Amino acid sequence: MLKEQPVNIVVEPSGTVISPITNEFLTFRLGEEEYGIEILKVQEIRGYDAITQIANAPDFIKGVVNLRGIIVPILDMRIKFRLGSANYDQFTVVIILNVAGRVMGIVVDGVSDVISLGSEHVKPAPALGSVIETEFIMGLGTVDERMLILIDIEKMMRSSDMGLIEQGIN
């Protein structure tokens, strides 16, 4: 008979559960800031190609692409986060994600690297009231002199303003 082993988890004041196990994040740039998303959500990284626009879509949804027979919606994170107009150049990439069984892509200014962060390197997002939307920030990661804004991409994609993933009862 197998005996269950206890699992240690830390619950930060923000309510985010952070495992003491090291987590890996793909880091990317939007303007001057660096962001991170869980590497397990990333399917692939592609160059920025032609995107078919969809009429009446929100500004941050650039359109769709056909990825090996799958129609994939593409979102521009710079527009979603209201960081000004996007300039598409040779560094602009699309990160293809698999979130809750749904394939989608996000346009970012560039991909940096994959970073492993232990729970001691992740701090909860500061409470900034209603001035700044922080509900999609799972924490702030620090590595040497770098600070990463860690995005809860699944929570963001499930939000009502995105409308990309059905909001199930959990």
HUDAMO-V46520 format. One record per helix or strand. SS is the DSSP state (2 for helix, 1 for strand). FROM is the first residue (numbers start at 1). TO is the last residue. If there is no record, write none. Layout:
ss,from,to
SS,FROM,TO
SS,FROM,TO
This chain:
ss,from,to
1,9,11
1,17,19
1,23,30
1,33,38
2,39,41
1,42,47
1,52,52
1,61,67
1,70,76
2,77,80
1,93,99
1,102,108
1,110,117
2,119,121
1,122,123
1,137,143
1,146,151
2,153,158
